[in-house]
Structures are given as structure tokens and as C-alpha cells.
């Protein structure tokens, strides 16, 4: 079948595998991108899920947390160039959006941004005024607002507004929670704890590990041990509490937290998925 160059390029950008291997996988998968990625992973060629691709876009990520830690917001505002992102008028726009989200934004359910909530916030006039001053297209892309019920909210902004984290915990020293928020920025966990991982995701990882072990000629009992080991390793890669703490790799985040319970976090990477 005919596979377009654009589709091959898309798979290559997602997996980091060579063009010809990507094209062969797409042909084998009948043009299905997801299936082609799975084929490449089974062959040991593609990067693990969640590590592929790079964020694009300019602008900034900003946060504001109430003085008592009872609530906080994390926002992303985009523009066309890094030059505009450093402009004082753009930074003023971001400050106004943060204030509006903090004062009038609807609390986020869970940890994922709600596009409808961003739409309802009504920043169109602010954007239009900034566009008129700066001369670039701009977008209020997303925000989350955590309201802590009996806990506390902490934020961390990294790399000049390129990565931002909002974290809610039961309680704990501000310095500890900020360190954990910084860890989230650096280590990019996808879940707080293993119980949050979708069974479909685990089934996918098991399938990849089992297929690779069988093709390597491992006996059945060894295959299952390999699959179990892969799932445990997967948990340590994607679950915050099971990751090695960036400031003390000999300890897990759970060990560092002690009795402090992280409830949820949001992690924004500038332009991610745009």
C-alpha cells in the first residue's frame, strides 16, 4: 500500500527510528500509526511510550499560589516567538491571565486541564489588546486550578517558564513540597501512584515485554518473570512515588515524603502537544 512521506515522518518523530524502518512498520501495520509504533517497540527499535517527541511553541508557563497554600493556578499562554515571550507587554498579559484564573477560574476536577473552563474564563479582550501591541498571534492555551481541602498547594516553574508544576498534598514543609514539585518538573511522572495506571496501559507493556522475551527464546517461566520485572520497572518510571528522587537517587519519592501524601499534580511543558 502507499504510505505518505508525512506519515513516515510523523512516526519517525515519535519514535526516533530511521525512515526506512518506519516505512516498513507502517506497511506491515496497514498504515496504522499506533500499530506501527507497537511493531517497532516489539523489535526493540522504538523508545518507550511517553518519552518520544519534543514540545514546540513559544510563550510562558506561570503559576500563582495563595499565601496560605489553600489554592493555586498553573497557566500556559502562547505566542509566536521567544522574542515576544520576553516582551514586557506579553509578561503583563500573562500576569493578568494568572490573576483572572486565580480569582475567577473554576476549580479543576482531577489534574487535567478542562478546555471548557479556559474558554469560560473570558480572556479574549486581554488577548486582543496584547496582539494589537505586540503584533503576534497569541493563545491562552490551558490552566488548572487546585483548591486544597485541608491540604496545601505548591508550584514550581523551571527553565524560564518552559516547564511548570502545580502540586497538591495533604500537608508538609513548604521546602519539601517544592522539592517534590521540582522533581515532577525534572522526572516527568505520569501518575502519583501505581493504582492510577490504566489496565490497558499495563496490558500494552506486558504484550511488548512478553513478545520480546518469547522472540529471545526464553522459557515460559522465565518469560513471566521478565514480564513482571518490566511492569515493576514501568511503575518506577511513571509513578511519582516510586521514582528515584532527583536530589537523592538512593531514595524513592515516597521515602522522602514520609507521612506526607501527594494527592495530585499537573505538569505543563510549553507547547506540548500543540
BELPE-V121723 format. One record per residue. N is the residue number from 1. OMEGA is omega in whole degrees, 0 to 359 (none if undefined). D_CENTER is the distance of its C-alpha to the mean C-alpha in Angstrom with 1 decimal. Layout:
BEGIN
N:OMEGA:D_CENTER ; N:OMEGA:D_CENTER
END
This chain:
BEGIN
1:181:34.9 ; 2:178:33.8 ; 3:183:30.2 ; 4:178:29.2 ; 5:179:28.2 ; 6:179:25.2 ; 7:178:23.9 ; 8:180:24.6 ; 9:180:22.7 ; 10:179:19.6 ; 11:179:19.7 ; 12:180:20.5 ; 13:182:17.5 ; 14:187:15.2 ; 15:184:17.1 ; 16:181:19.0 ; 17:182:22.2 ; 18:185:25.5 ; 19:184:26.7 ; 20:178:29.6 ; 21:177:27.7 ; 22:180:25.1 ; 23:179:28.1 ; 24:179:29.9 ; 25:179:26.9 ; 26:177:26.7 ; 27:179:30.4 ; 28:182:30.3 ; 29:180:27.6 ; 30:178:29.6 ; 31:181:27.1 ; 32:184:24.2 ; 33:181:21.0 ; 34:180:19.3 ; 35:179:22.6 ; 36:177:23.0 ; 37:179:19.7 ; 38:179:21.0 ; 39:180:24.4 ; 40:179:23.0 ; 41:179:21.1 ; 42:178:24.3 ; 43:179:26.2 ; 44:185:24.0 ; 45:187:23.1 ; 46:176:19.4 ; 47:179:16.4 ; 48:181:14.7 ; 49:178:12.2 ; 50:182:8.6 ; 51:185:10.0 ; 52:174:11.7 ; 53:178:11.7 ; 54:179:11.4 ; 55:176:10.3 ; 56:179:13.5 ; 57:179:15.2 ; 58:183:16.9 ; 59:179:17.1 ; 60:173:15.6 ; 61:183:13.2 ; 62:182:15.5 ; 63:173:16.1 ; 64:179:19.3 ; 65:178:20.3 ; 66:184:23.7 ; 67:181:26.3 ; 68:178:26.7 ; 69:184:23.0 ; 70:180:23.6 ; 71:178:20.9 ; 72:178:18.2 ; 73:174:16.2 ; 74:184:13.2 ; 75:172:13.9 ; 76:176:13.2 ; 77:186:16.4 ; 78:171:17.0 ; 79:187:20.2 ; 80:186:21.7 ; 81:177:22.4 ; 82:177:21.5 ; 83:179:25.1 ; 84:181:24.7 ; 85:180:21.6 ; 86:181:23.9 ; 87:181:26.6 ; 88:179:28.0 ; 89:178:28.2 ; 90:179:24.5 ; 91:176:23.6 ; 92:176:26.1 ; 93:181:24.4 ; 94:179:21.0 ; 95:179:23.1 ; 96:179:24.7 ; 97:178:21.6 ; 98:180:20.2 ; 99:180:23.7 ; 100:179:23.9 ; 101:180:20.6 ; 102:185:21.7 ; 103:188:25.2 ; 104:182:25.0 ; 105:178:21.5 ; 106:177:21.3 ; 107:182:19.5 ; 108:173:16.3 ; 109:185:16.9 ; 110:183:14.3 ; 111:182:10.9 ; 112:178:9.8 ; 113:177:11.4 ; 114:182:14.8 ; 115:180:16.1 ; 116:180:19.6 ; 117:178:19.3 ; 118:179:18.3 ; 119:183:21.3 ; 120:183:23.6 ; 121:173:23.0 ; 122:180:25.3 ; 123:185:24.5 ; 124:182:26.3 ; 125:177:29.2 ; 126:179:27.3 ; 127:182:25.5 ; 128:180:28.9 ; 129:180:30.6 ; 130:178:28.0 ; 131:179:28.3 ; 132:180:32.0 ; 133:189:32.0 ; 134:177:29.5 ; 135:175:30.1 ; 136:174:26.6 ; 137:182:24.7 ; 138:184:22.0 ; 139:168:19.4 ; 140:193:17.9 ; 141:186:14.7 ; 142:172:13.0 ; 143:169:13.4 ; 144:177:13.2 ; 145:178:16.3 ; 146:172:16.7 ; 147:186:20.4 ; 148:175:21.2 ; 149:180:24.2 ; 150:179:26.1 ; 151:181:23.2 ; 152:180:21.4 ; 153:180:18.4 ; 154:177:17.2 ; 155:175:15.0 ; 156:177:14.2 ; 157:187:14.0 ; 158:172:13.8 ; 159:174:15.4 ; 160:178:17.3 ; 161:180:14.8 ; 162:178:12.3 ; 163:178:9.5 ; 164:181:9.9 ; 165:170:9.6 ; 166:187:11.8 ; 167:176:13.1 ; 168:179:16.1 ; 169:182:18.6 ; 170:180:22.1 ; 171:175:23.7 ; 172:178:24.1 ; 173:181:24.9 ; 174:181:23.0 ; 175:179:22.8 ; 176:182:21.3 ; 177:177:18.6 ; 178:177:17.8 ; 179:179:17.7 ; 180:176:15.3 ; 181:176:13.0 ; 182:177:13.5 ; 183:179:12.8 ; 184:178:9.3 ; 185:185:8.9 ; 186:189:10.7 ; 187:174:9.9 ; 188:173:6.1 ; 189:179:7.4 ; 190:182:6.5 ; 191:174:9.7 ; 192:184:12.3 ; 193:185:15.2 ; 194:180:16.5 ; 195:181:18.2 ; 196:183:15.0 ; 197:181:14.4 ; 198:181:15.9 ; 199:178:19.2 ; 200:178:18.7 ; 201:180:15.9 ; 202:179:18.3 ; 203:179:21.1 ; 204:180:19.5 ; 205:178:19.0 ; 206:181:22.5 ; 207:180:23.9 ; 208:182:22.6 ; 209:181:23.9 ; 210:181:27.2 ; 211:180:27.9 ; 212:181:27.5 ; 213:180:29.7 ; 214:180:32.3 ; 215:177:32.6 ; 216:176:33.1 ; 217:180:36.1 ; 218:176:35.0 ; 219:188:37.2 ; 220:183:35.9 ; 221:178:35.7 ; 222:179:33.8 ; 223:182:31.4 ; 224:176:30.4 ; 225:178:29.9 ; 226:179:27.7 ; 227:179:25.6 ; 228:180:25.4 ; 229:179:24.5 ; 230:180:21.7 ; 231:177:20.2 ; 232:178:20.7 ; 233:179:19.0 ; 234:177:16.0 ; 235:182:15.8 ; 236:179:16.1 ; 237:190:13.2 ; 238:182:10.5 ; 239:184:12.2 ; 240:187:12.2 ; 241:184:15.9 ; 242:177:16.9 ; 243:172:15.2 ; 244:184:17.7 ; 245:187:17.6 ; 246:181:17.1 ; 247:178:20.3 ; 248:186:22.3 ; 249:178:21.3 ; 250:179:24.3 ; 251:172:22.8 ; 252:177:19.8 ; 253:179:17.8 ; 254:179:19.9 ; 255:180:23.0 ; 256:182:22.1 ; 257:182:21.4 ; 258:182:24.7 ; 259:180:25.6 ; 260:182:22.7 ; 261:173:20.4 ; 262:182:16.7 ; 263:182:16.4 ; 264:174:12.8 ; 265:171:10.0 ; 266:180:7.6 ; 267:178:5.2 ; 268:169:6.0 ; 269:185:6.7 ; 270:177:10.2 ; 271:184:11.1 ; 272:177:7.9 ; 273:182:9.6 ; 274:none:12.7
END
